[in-house]
Amino acid sequence: MEREESTYHRDGRTLNAATHRFGCHGLLRWDLLAPKEDPMLWVPDAVAWCWMRGGQRRRSVQTFSQLRDL
């Protein structure tokens, strides 16, 4: 998951509490990473950028979204 410095400690506490609540503490692992640490974190940013640019870029994102629903 993408790390946000302003909520880093709260995010960790929330994830820890959720694993205890749902009985999977110690079974799950998560990493709160800075975007530059994992290229997969770039994907949502790229999709959002395409959507905000509009035009053909937005249409390409919409097309992909529709394919996913098939």
C-alpha positions as CSV (number, residue, x, y, z in Angstrom):
1,M,0.0,0.0,0.0
2,E,1.1,3.5,-0.7
3,R,2.5,5.3,2.4
4,E,1.3,8.7,3.3
5,E,3.6,10.3,5.8
6,S,0.9,12.3,7.5
7,T,-1.1,9.1,8.3
8,Y,1.7,6.5,8.5
9,H,1.4,5.7,12.2
10,R,-2.5,5.7,12.2
11,D,-2.5,3.5,9.1
12,G,-0.3,1.0,10.9
13,R,-2.5,1.0,14.0
14,T,-5.6,0.6,11.8
15,L,-4.2,-2.4,9.9
16,N,-3.0,-4.0,13.1
17,A,-6.4,-3.6,14.8
18,A,-8.2,-5.0,11.7
19,T,-6.0,-8.1,11.7
20,H,-6.8,-8.7,15.4
21,R,-10.5,-8.1,14.8
22,F,-10.8,-10.5,12.0
23,G,-8.6,-13.2,13.5
24,C,-5.8,-13.0,11.0
25,H,-3.1,-11.2,13.0
26,G,0.3,-12.8,12.2
27,L,-1.1,-14.3,9.0
28,L,-1.1,-11.2,6.9
29,R,1.8,-9.0,6.0
30,W,1.6,-5.4,4.7
31,D,4.1,-2.9,3.7
32,L,3.4,0.9,3.6
33,L,5.7,2.0,0.8
34,A,6.7,5.3,-0.7
35,P,5.5,5.4,-4.4
36,K,9.1,5.3,-5.7
37,E,9.7,2.0,-3.8
38,D,7.3,-0.1,-5.8
39,P,6.4,0.4,-9.5
40,M,2.9,-1.2,-8.9
41,L,2.0,2.0,-6.9
42,W,2.5,3.9,-10.2
43,V,-0.4,2.2,-11.9
44,P,-3.3,4.0,-10.0
45,D,-1.5,7.3,-10.5
46,A,-1.2,6.7,-14.2
47,V,-4.9,5.8,-14.5
48,A,-5.9,8.8,-12.5
49,W,-3.7,11.0,-14.7
50,C,-5.3,9.6,-17.9
51,W,-8.8,10.2,-16.5
52,M,-8.0,13.8,-15.5
53,R,-6.5,14.6,-18.9
54,G,-9.7,13.6,-20.6
55,G,-10.2,13.0,-24.3
56,Q,-8.6,9.9,-25.8
57,R,-6.7,9.1,-22.6
58,R,-10.0,9.0,-20.6
59,R,-11.6,6.9,-23.3
60,S,-8.8,4.4,-23.1
61,V,-9.2,4.1,-19.3
62,Q,-13.0,3.7,-19.7
63,T,-12.5,1.0,-22.3
64,F,-10.2,-1.0,-20.0
65,S,-12.7,-0.6,-17.1
66,Q,-15.5,-2.0,-19.3
67,L,-13.3,-5.0,-20.3
68,R,-12.7,-5.7,-16.7
69,D,-16.5,-6.0,-16.1
70,L,-17.0,-8.7,-18.8
